[in-house]
């Protein structure tokens, strides 16, 4: 199992204890199991039914970026209401595939939510791998952007695979 604790804003500044998110990756045979344990902020859900949802990053969301050796990377986004998005990229912001279908379910509690996804390993680029996880919540003008790895720059930009952490996937 690989566990990532998101405990800071995108630029490395501390977040509040109430915002901390845990993302774990687990071996599930031909799948990578992703489990999100996050505080529930109660942001409005996206329009439309649960499932694959374009523009999910504009809502309360936890993201997982998995980059491979070739510059390809997979972006996975998970929301508390059962919405998700899975996109493949051949380079920075160069979408090459998706949206991909995933099996994803959530449970929302009073102050937290848990999301569980099974990601086909066929979607994951060849290693060695680099990884980052992020969490976003809040209303426009007051968005809170958190990241497991510090992302350099004057403004938040999570599409920086060169700054992801080298990991060995389970």
C-alpha positions in Angstrom: 0.0 0.0 0.0 1.1 3.5 -0.7 -0.3 6.3 1.4 -0.2 10.0 0.7 -1.2 12.6 3.3 -2.2 15.9 1.8 -1.3 18.4 4.6 -0.3 21.6 2.8 -1.5 24.1 0.2 -0.1 23.8 -3.3 2.8 26.1 -2.5 3.9 24.3 0.6 2.2 26.6 3.1 0.3 24.8 5.9 -3.3 23.9 5.5 -5.7 23.6 8.4 -6.1 20.2 10.2 -9.7 20.2 9.1 -8.6 20.1 5.4 -6.2 17.1 5.6 -6.8 14.3 3.1 -5.5 10.8 3.0 -5.2 9.0 -0.4 -4.0 5.4 -0.5 -3.2 3.2 -3.5 -3.5 -0.6 -3.1 -2.8 -3.6 -5.4 -6.0 -5.1 -6.7 -4.7 -7.5 -9.4 -5.4 -6.0 -12.8 -6.6 -2.9 -11.1 -5.1 -0.2 -8.8 -7.5 0.5 -5.9 -7.6 4.2 -5.0 -9.1 5.1 -1.6 -9.8 8.7 -0.7 -10.5 9.7 2.9 -11.4 13.4 2.9 -13.2 16.0 4.9 -16.6 16.9 3.5 -16.9 20.6 2.9 -20.4 20.6 1.5 -19.6 22.3 -1.8 -22.5 22.0 -4.3 -22.4 18.9 -6.5 -21.8 19.1 -10.2 -24.9 19.2 -12.4 -25.8 15.8 -13.7 -25.8 12.3 -12.3 -22.8 10.6 -10.6 -20.3 9.1 -13.0 -17.7 10.5 -15.4 -18.0 14.3 -15.2 -16.1 16.9 -17.3 -14.9 19.9 -15.4 -15.0 18.1 -12.1 -11.9 20.2 -11.0 -14.3 23.1 -10.6 -16.0 21.4 -7.7 -14.9 19.8 -4.4 -12.5 17.1 -5.6 -9.4 15.0 -4.8 -7.0 14.3 -7.7 -4.4 11.7 -8.3 -1.7 12.2 -11.0 0.3 9.2 -12.1 3.2 10.0 -14.5 5.3 7.4 -16.4 8.8 7.5 -17.9 7.7 8.6 -21.3 6.1 11.9 -20.2 2.6 10.3 -20.4 0.4 10.7 -17.3 -3.0 9.8 -16.0 -5.2 12.3 -14.1 -7.8 10.8 -11.8 -10.4 13.1 -10.2 -12.9 12.0 -7.5 -15.7 13.9 -5.9 -17.8 13.2 -2.8 -21.1 12.8 -4.7 -20.0 9.9 -6.9 -18.6 12.0 -9.8 -15.2 11.2 -11.2 -13.0 11.9 -14.2 -10.1 9.9 -15.7 -8.0 11.4 -18.5 -4.8 10.3 -20.2 -2.2 12.8 -21.3 0.8 12.3 -23.7 2.5 15.5 -22.4 1.7 18.5 -20.2 -2.0 19.3 -20.9 -1.9 17.2 -24.1 -5.0 15.0 -23.6 -4.6 11.8 -25.5 -7.4 9.6 -24.1 -10.5 9.6 -22.0 -12.7 10.2 -20.4 -12.2 6.6 -19.2 -14.8 4.6 -17.4 -14.0 3.6 -13.8 -15.8 1.7 -11.1 -16.2 4.4 -8.3 -18.4 4.6 -5.2 -18.6 7.0 -2.3 -20.0 7.3 1.2 -20.6 10.8 2.6 -20.7 11.1 6.4 -21.5 14.2 8.4 -18.0 15.7 8.2 -16.1 13.3 5.9 -16.4 11.3 2.7 -14.7 8.1 1.5 -14.3 7.3 -2.2 -13.1 4.0 -3.6 -12.1 3.5 -7.2 -10.8 0.6 -9.2 -8.5 1.9 -12.0 -7.5 -0.6 -14.8 -3.7 -1.0 -14.8 -3.9 -0.7 -18.6 -4.6 3.0 -18.1 -1.4 3.6 -16.1 1.6 4.6 -18.1 4.8 2.5 -18.0 7.1 3.2 -15.1 9.1 4.3 -13.4 6.3 6.3 -11.8 6.0 9.8 -10.4 2.9 10.8 -8.4 1.1 13.7 -6.9 -2.2 14.0 -5.2 -4.2 17.2 -4.7 -7.4 18.4 -3.0 -9.6 21.3 -4.0 -12.7 22.8 -2.3 -14.4 26.1 -1.7 -16.5 28.6 -3.6 -15.2 30.7 -6.5 -12.9 33.5 -5.2 -12.3 31.4 -2.1 -11.0 28.2 -3.5 -8.6 26.2 -1.4 -6.0 24.2 -3.3 -3.9 21.6 -1.5 -1.1 19.3 -2.8 0.9 16.4 -1.5 4.0 17.7 -3.3 4.8 21.4 -3.5 4.1 22.9 -7.0 6.4 25.8 -7.9 5.1 28.9 -9.6 3.2 32.1 -8.9 -0.2 30.4 -9.3 -1.4 26.8 -8.8 -0.5 24.5 -11.6 -0.9 20.8 -10.9 0.2 19.7 -14.4 3.9 19.6 -13.5 4.9 15.9 -13.7 8.6 16.8 -13.3 7.8 17.9 -9.7 5.8 14.8 -8.8 7.4 12.4 -6.3 9.1 9.2 -7.5 7.2 6.2 -6.2 6.8 2.5 -6.6 3.2 1.7 -7.3 1.7 -1.2 -5.3 
